[in-house]
Amino acid sequence: MVRPHRPVAFIASVLFILCLMASATPAMAACEDLLPSPGARQATRSITPDDLLRLRDIGQPDGSMFGQPSPLSISPDGREAAFVLNRANPDTNSYCRALVVINLSGPPNPRILDRGGEMITNSTLARGLVVDIGFPALLTPTWSPDGLWIAYLRRDHGITQVWRARADGSGAEVVTRSPVDVEAVAWTSDGRRIVYVAQPGQEDARRRIAEEGRSGWLYDARFAPNVAARPLIPGSPPREAFMIDPTSGEVLPAGATERSLVPMEDQSGSSIAPLAVSSDGRRAWTERSDASPLSLLRLVSTDRSGRRVTCTATACAGGFTGLWWDAEGGKELRFLRREGWANGQMGLYRWRPGEGAPRRALLTDDVLLGCTQADGGLLCTSENAVTPRQLVLVDPASGHVRPVYDPNPEFGTIRLGKVERLRWRNDLGLEAWGDLVLPPGYQPGTRLPMIVVQYHSDGFLRGGTGDEYPIHAFAARGFAVLSIERPAFVAQGRPGIRSYDDVNAANGKGWAERRSLLSSLVTGVNMVIARGIADPARIGITGLSDGASTARFALINTKMFAAASISTCCVEPKSVMTYGGIAYADAMRAMGYPPASRDDPDFWRPYSMVLNARDMNRPLLMQLADEEYLLGLETFTALREADQPVEMHVYPGEHHIKWQPAHRRAIYERNLDWFQFWLQSPVDSDPAKASQYARWEAMRRSIGPGALPP
């Protein structure tokens, strides 16, 4: 039994709030423009890297994050919506954050209810260990049943707590004093208490690791040397639910009813299966069509008596992203799904179970995410290749889309080039596509240097997966850019797939997945070359994570690319089995990789830069997180010893996804400079970059004439 917790003394509370205010002051001064000003329209201008960095975000800043909870919360009367607005500030290396409320009918009239707090990033389980991946967590505020308060998560001084703000804007206050991060929040049905989820066991786990360190840590599967020189927390401590009286501060364990209001399982980053329950008990969900985790989803519903109805229409199979019963009686189901060539479009459908096939109300190339029911339809975020995310209201009956709120109106004055979607199949017949971005004012018939960016191209084109390669900024500097959407897994078409272990085994056999991705990439690039746009001698390639793996495989197995930049590195014969730790090594062995103690050049040669170092002869830039650079040392050393043009930068305090705004600006700028130097030859005259260009000029001289593409 958890003892009731009483509020701390008044003086302690005051000191706590003053500490928060003091820490927030510098960021507050730089966040006055968190809401856009309704000022005069500016003159049209070219895009800059900072325009992309400073975008105001609602939800997670990636258009490919399908199947996530909504970042939008609708007021009980249906007239307003609340969300957390986020904007990077590279000058202060911080984020401007606020809880914002808008009107849903008439002018949005956005107003800030609370401002401040730190970025909250996702922690997840990787090979049984708790790691921070650096990607922003999805935060959804929640209204009290009477509409007077909004509860939300806010992080200050490295810990996330529950806060509540008055909906009329008259104040906000911290509610919990949890010793560990709060991970989810909801109101009880009577509005008297707030339910929240935390993992108290994290404190004990950290304490045990610290105590063990006094006599020396046992090196075992808890270690991931590339992440930290100490054991990580093994497993995920149990998630526990509590409820707190926000007035008195009394904390009690949550009962079964209260636990049902909050997610009791970790949902960070994973795709969540859609589920809809009507007011009269009808249910709708999706199921896999066979035992494979990659098989098509099928739509299933039950009526009020529990009778099961499976939809067998073509529209009822595929990638569902949302299900909703109508609010007028729960007889009609609305659903949103990805469809078209390689799932490059979205369709909104209406279906009455047992009354024929669904009817499509909307088909769009835009990406709709986070849809939630509101008065007048579905409130969603919407974006496309040239339009940053904004809020729209979709009428499920007519498919009409009404703009509601644009958090980045200044973007309308920025000049962007033409974007065209190209579609193709790879050598296995798998569908793929890419968005071809051209410089503003491009003259047909002009051959351009081209940058390939991977590996998703959904929504607004920022910087590819991981957001490190500023697509529109490259185009503004005279590059064509091909933003690639990867094809489906090779394993999807293989028989006998029953688990993700089977998926990994099928993808890895004979480097099948790497070859499939390379075939798709080469096919797309050749399309742009054949159209007279890309200069075949001046093509660069980029990538993070799986995209970096594809880039390395491409450098080894083709001569198509003249320069490269990667954000993660590398799977090599020794490093991955050593610096990844025991759990990583065991996982790789299970997928068929040989142990570090056994030389197997025939296995590694198609994929290892170490074994192919002397044949690279293409400049490679590596911009790595300090949590991952150890995995790149074997590659860097081999290339350096082979006198190859390679440069590596390590960013402190970073994860798989780099989250610090100052680092993201530096990465953007260096990638632009790198490809301009090698594919266009101009040099930035900024004196601060003199040493950078001196290094690169020395690389060019050491390579010698004819070693690189002209």
N, C-alpha and C positions, 0 to 999 in steps of 0.2 A: 504494500500500500504506500503510495506517495503521499507524504504529509502536505497539507495545504500550505501554499507559499504566500506569505503576506508581503505587501509592498515594502521596499526598502525605505529607510528613513528619509525624511524630506530633504535634508542637506545632501545626502548621497545622490538622490535623484537629480537635484539641481546641478551638482557637480558633473553628473553623467551627461546631462543635456548640454551644459556649457562646453564640455569636452567635445561633444559632437559638433556644436556650433563653431568652435574654434578650428576644428580640423576641416570643416567644410568651407570656411571663409574664402581661401584662395580660389577654390574651384567655383564657388558661387559667383565671384567677381568675373570669372571668364565664361559664365553660363547665362548671361543676360539675354542672349539670342537663342535660347533653347526653343522657345516658340518663335516662329517666323514673324517678322514685322510686316504689317500691311502697307508698307511704304510704296513709293513710286516704282514702277517697272524699270529694271535696269537695261542697259544696252546689251545686245547679244554679244557673247564672247566665247572664246575657246575654253574647253574644260581643263582643269588642273588636277593633279593628284589629290590635293586637299579637298576639292569638291567631292570626291568619292569618299575620302576618309571622314569628312564631317557630315555625311548624310544623317538625318534624323531617322532613327529606326523604331518601328513598332514590331515587337516580336524578334525572332532570331534573324540575323542579317544574311540569309541564304535562301534563295528561291527554290532550292531543291529539297527543303525540309518538309516533305509531305508526311501526313499521319501524325502530326503533333497536336497537343492541346491548343486551344485558341488563346491568344494573348489579350483578347477583348472580353470585357465583362459588361453585360447589359443591366441597367438599373431595374428594380422591381416594377416600375411603371412603364418600362420599355422606351422611355423618352431620351435616355442618355447612355453613353458608353464610357467606360473607364479603361485606361491602359497605361503602361509604363513607357515613357518616351526616353530614348537613349541617344546620345550624340558624343562621338569621340572628340577629344581636344588634344591634338598632338603637341601643342605648345607646352601644356602642363603635364602631359603624359597621364591624363585622367579622362574620366567620362562625366558628362553632364547628364543627370538623370532626374526624372520628375514623374510624379503621378498626375495624369492629365484626365480631365473629363470633357466630353464634347456633347453637343445637342445632336440628335439624330433627325430632327425635322427642322427645316429652315437653315439659316447660317449655323455652322458648327460652334462658333464662339468658344474656342478652346480655353480652358482655364487650368492653372496649376494648383493642385491641392497640397502638394509637398514636393520639395526639391532637395536633392542631395543623395548621399550614399555612394557606395563603390560598385564596380561591376561584379556581378555574380556569375561565375562560370560553372560548367558542368563537371562533376566528378562521376566516374563510372567504374565498373569492374572490367579490368583487362587481364585476362589469364589468371583470374582469381585474386587480383590485387586492386586496391582502390587507387585510382590515378585521376588527376585533374587534366582534362584534355584541352582546356583553354577556350572552349566554345561557349558563348553566352548562354546561360540558362534561360529557359522560357518561363516568364513570370506572368501570372494571371491574377489581377486584383479580384476581390470578391465583395459584393455589396451586402450590407446587413439587410435582413428581410424588410425592415421599415424604410430602407433607402436613406437613412441619416448618416451612415458611416460606410467607409470602404476600408477593408483590411488588405494588407499587401506585405510582401517581403522586402526588406531593405537591409543592406550590408554596410556596417561601419566598423572600422578598426579590425577588419578581418573576420567578423562574425556576423551571420545573418539572423535577424530577429523579425518577429511580427510587429508591424506598425499598424495604426489605424488613423484615418484622416476623416474629418467632418466633410460630408458631401457639399456643404455650403461654402467650403473654403476657409472656415474660421479657425482651423488649427489641425495639427497632427501630433501624434505622440507614439513613443515606443510602448509596446504592450508586454512582450516577454523579456525575460532575462536568462535565456537558455545558455548553458555553458558550451553547447555545440550548435552548429548551424541548424536553423529551422528550414525544412525542405518543402512544406506544403501548408496551406491554410484554408479554412472554411468557417462559416458561421453555423451555429446550431439553428434549428428551424424556428426557435422562439427568439433568436437574436440576442440572447442574454450572455452567451459564451462564444468563444472562438476556439475552434479545434485546430490543432497544429501537429505536425509530424517532425520528429527528430530522431537521431541515433545516439542516445546517451552512451552506448557502448564504445563509441569512438574515443571518449576520454580515457576509459580504462585501457583500451588497446594502445593508445599513445603512451600511457603511463607504464604499461608492461614493457613496451619496447625500450623506453628510456631506462627503466630499471635493469633490463637485460644488458644494456650497453655498458653498465658499470663493470661487468665481468667479461665483456666482449660478446658481440653478436655472433650467433651461429650463422654462417653463410649457408642459406637454404633457399627454397623457392620463394621466400618473401622478398628477396633482393631482386631489383632491376637496376643494375649499376648505371645504366644510361640515364635513369630518372633520379636516383639519389644514392648516396654512399651510406645508406642505412636501410633497415627493413621497411617495407611498406606495410600498411594495414592489410592483413590477409582476410579475404572474404569481405562481406559487407555486414557490419554489426546490425542486429535487428532494428527495423524501423518501429518506433513506438508512437502512439497517438496520445495526446494530452488535450485537456480543455481548460481554458483559463477565463476567469471573469475579468474582463478588461477594466472594470472599475476598481475592484478590490485587489486584483492580482492573484487571487486564489487559483491554484493549479491542482487539477485532479486527473487521474487516469481516465481516458476516454472509454466509453462503453461500446458495445457492438454497433449500436445505432450511429454513434458519433464517428466511429472508425469508418463506416460506410461512406462518409462524406468526403474523405480524403484518400489519395492513392497510398496504399500501404506497401506497394512495390516500387522499386526504382524505375522511373520512366525517362531518365536522362538520355536524350538522343535517340532512343529506339522508337521505331514506328509503332504507334498504338492502334490496335484494331478498332474500327469504328463500331459504336453501339448506340442504338436509339430505343428509348422506352417512352411510350405515349402515356398520357394522363389516365387512360383507361386500361393500362396494362399490356398493350400490344408491344412486341419487341421486334427488333431487326438487328441483324449482325451479318458478318461474313465468315465463310469457312473455306479452307483449302479444298480444291477439287480432287486431290489425291494425296498420297503420303509425302510427296516432295514439299519441302518448305518454300520452293520456288514456283509451285503450281499456281494456276489461276485461282483467284478468289471467286466464290459464288455467293450471291445474295440470298439470305434466308430470313423469313419472318414468322411470327406466330400471331394468331388472333387472340381475342380476349379469353377464349377457352383454352388456349395453349396449343391449338392445332397448328402444325408446322406447314408452311407454304414456301417452297423453293422456287425462285424465279429462274427459268431456263432460257430466257431470251438472251441474245448476244450482248445486249447492253448490261446484263446482270453478271457479267464475268469480267475480271480485270482488276485494275488498281483503284480501289475505292479510297477516297480521302475524307468522306463525311456522310452521315446518315441523319435525317431529321424527320419526325412525324409532324404533320401539319398541326397547328395550334388550335384548329377549330373543331377538333373531335378525334384526331388521330386515325383517320381512315386512309389518308394518302401519305405515302412515304416519298420524301425527296432525297436524292443522293447525288453526290458529286464524284466523278471518276476521271482518271487519266485515260486517254484514248488516242487514236490516230497513229501516225507513223512514229514508232518507237516512243509511244506515250507522250508525244509532243503537244497535245491539246488537252483541254478539259471540257467535260460535258456535264450539264446539270439536268437531271431527269425527275419525272414524276411517275409514281407507280401506285396503283391500288391493288394490293395482293388479291389474287384470285380473279382479277378482272382484265386479263390480257397483258400485253407487253407494255413496258414503260414508254413514256413519251418524252422526247428530249426538248427541253425548254431553251437551252443555251449551249452553243459550241463556241469556244474561244481559244485563241492562241495565248491569251494572258494566263498568268499563274494566279489562282485563287487559293489563299491559305487562311487558316484560322477562322473559318466561317462559323458563325453562331447565330441562332435565331433572335430576331429583333422585330419590333413593329414594322410591318411593311416588307418583310423578307429576310434574307440572310445578310448579315453584316460580315464582310470579308476584307482581308487585305488583298490588293491587286497590284500586279507589276508586269512589265514586259521588258524586252531587251533595251529599250531606250527610255523607259519610264520607271523611276524609283517607286517604291512601295507607297500606296495610299489606301484609304478606306473607301469602300463602295458598298452600296446596298443593292442586292440582287433580288428581283421579283421572281420567285420560283414558278409562278404561273405563266408569265410572259417571257421571262429571260431578260427583261430590261435591266440594265445596269446604270445606277445613278451614283455619280461621285458624291462622297460625303465629306471627306477631309483629306487634304494634301499637306503632309508635314514638311515638304520640300518645294514650295512654290518657286523658289529662286532657280530651280533646275530648268524651268521653262525658258530661261534666258540664255541657256548654255547651248552652243552649237555642237551638234553631234553629226557623225557621218551616217551614211545609209547602212542599214543592217538587213541582210537577206538570209533566210533559212535555206540551207542546202540539205538534201536528203540522199542517202546512198545505202548500199548493203556492203558488208565486208565479204571476204572470200568464203565464209561459212553461210552466207545468205542472211546474216543477222542485220536487222534494221538499225541505222544510226543516223544522226544528223549533227549539223554544226551551224552556228550563226557566223556568217561572214560579215565583219565590220570593216568598212572602208573609211579613209580619211574624209573629213568634210571637203566638199569641192573636188572630189576625185574625178580625174579626166579618164574616161574609158580608153583602153589601149596602153595605159602606162603600167609598166611592170614595177611592183613594189616589193620591198622586203616584207616578210610575213612572220608573225608570231603565232604559234599554236598554244592555246590555253586549254587546260583540262580541269575536271573530267565530267562536270555537269554544266549545262548551259541554260538552266531554267530561270525564268524571271529576269530581273534587271542585271545587266552585265557589269559586275564590279571588277573582281580580280580572279575569277575562277574559283574552284574549290579551295578553301583556305584563304582566299582574298589577298593574294600577294602579287598579282600581275595585272595592273590597272588597264583594262581592255580599252576603254574609250580614251584614256590618256595616251596609250600607244598609238591609237588611230589618229589622234590630234597631232602627233609628231611624225606622221607620214608613213606609218605601218598599216598594212592590212593585218587583221587579226581573225583567226579561225578559232572560235570558241566551241569546243567539242563536247557533245553529249555521248557518253559511252554506250555501246550496245549491251544487250542482256548478257548474263553470264553464259559461258559455254555449257556449264553444267545443266542449264535449264532444259536443254534438248537431249540430255543423256538419260538412258533408262536406269532404273534401280536407285535413284536418288531418294533417300529417306531422312537425311539429317544434314546439318551444315558441315559436319565432318565429311560426309559424302560429297558435298558441294566443293569443299576445299580440295579434296583428293582429285576429283574430276577436273577442276580448273587447273590444278598444278601438274597433272600428268603430261609430260613432254612439253611443259611450258605452254599448254593449250590456251589458257586465258591470256597470257602475255602476247601470244601470236595472234589471237583474235583481235585484241585491242590495237596491236600494231597494224594489222591489215585494215582495220577501220580508219585509223589515223592516216595512213598512207593514201587510202582511197580518197578521203576528203581533201587532203592536200593536193593530190593530183587533179582533182576537179577544179580547184582554184587556179592551178598552173595552166590547165588546158583552156581556161577562159581568158588567158592572157593577163591575169591580174598579179599573180605571185611570181616573183623572180626565183627560179629554181635554185639559184646559187646563193640566195640570201634568205634562208628560212631558219627560224629559231624555234626551239621547243622548251616548254616549261612544265612544272608539275609539283604537286604536293601529295604525299602519301601514295596512294595507288597511281596517281598521275605522275609522280616522280619515278615510280617503278617502270611505268610505260616509257617515260623519257629516256631512262637509262637503257632499257631494252632496245629502244629505237636507235640510240647512238651506237650500240654494239652491232646491231643487225641490219642497219641501212647506212647509206652515206647521204641521206636526204637533208640532214640538218647541219647548218654551219655554226651554230652556237646554241648553248643551253643554259638554263638556270633551274635549279631544283631547290625545294624547301625542306625536304627530308632525305636522308641517305643513311645507310644502304644495306641491302641484304647481300652479304658476302660470306665466303667459306668460313672465316674465323670469327669475324666480329659479331654476327648475329647470334651465334651459339655461345659467345663469351660475354659480351657487354649487355646483351639483352637479359641475361640471368637464366636461372635454371628453368623457370616456368616457360619462358619464351623458347628456350632451346628444346624443351620437351614437346611443345606445341609444333615447332618446326619439324622435329623428327617424326611426329605423328602424320604430318603432311607429306612425308617422303624425302625430306632434305637429309643429306648425309651428316654425320657428326663432324665436329671441328677437328677431331684427331685423325680423320681419314681423308686423305687427298683424293678428290674425285673430279679431275679437270673436265672429263667428258660431260658430267652432269652440269657443272657450273659454267662452262664456257659460253653458252648462249646468253647468260645473264650477269656474269661477273665483270665489273669494270677492272678489278684487280688483275684478272687473267688476260684482259684485253687492253691493258693500260697503254702499251706501246703503239697500239693501232688507233687510238682515239683521235688525236689531231684535230679536236674541236674544243674551243674554249668553254669551260664549265664553271659556272658560279654556283656556290653552295651557300645558302643562307639558312642556318640551322638554329633550333632552340637549344639552350644549354642542357635541357633534359634529353636531347637526342644526338648531340654531336659526336658522342663516343662511337655511335654506330657508323659514323662517316669517316672515322680516322683511317681505317684500313684502305678505303678507297682513295682518300686524299693523299695518303702516304705513297701508295702505288703510282698515282698519277704524277706526283711531285718527283719521285725517283725516276720516272720515265720522261722527265722534262716536258710534261704536258702543261698547257695553259689552264691552270686551275686556281681558284681563289675561294676561301671559305671564311664566312663570318659567323660568329656565335653570339646569340642574343640572350642576355641574362634574364632569369625569372620567367622563362617562356616554356610553353608546353607544345603539344603536337600542333595545335592551332595557336598562332601567336596573337596575343590579345592586347598588348600594350600599344597605345596610339603612336608614341614616338618611334617605336620599333617598326610599326606598320608603315609609317611615313618613310623611314630610312630604307625599308625593303622596297617599297614602291619606287623611290627615286633611284636606288642603285640598279634595280632591274631595267628601268628606262635608260639609264646611262650605259649599262652593259650592252644592251642590244643596239643602241645607237652607235656605240663605239665599234662593235664588230660587224654590224650589218649596214651601217650608214656612214660611219667614220667621223661624225662631228664630235667635238669635245666641248663640254660645258666650261665656260670661262670662269666659273666661281673659284676663287683662290682656295677655298676650303677643300676643293676636290683635286687640287694639283697632285697630291701624292697618289691618289687613286689612279689618275691617268698616267702618271709616271710608271706605276706598276704594270698597267695594261700595255703601255708602249713597250716596256721591257719584254713582256710576254710575246708581243707581236714580233719583235726583233729576234727573240730566241727561237721562234718557230721557223723562221726563214721564209723566203718567197716560194709560193707554190704549194706550201704545206696545208694552207687553209683555202677554202673557196674564195674567189675574188670578191 
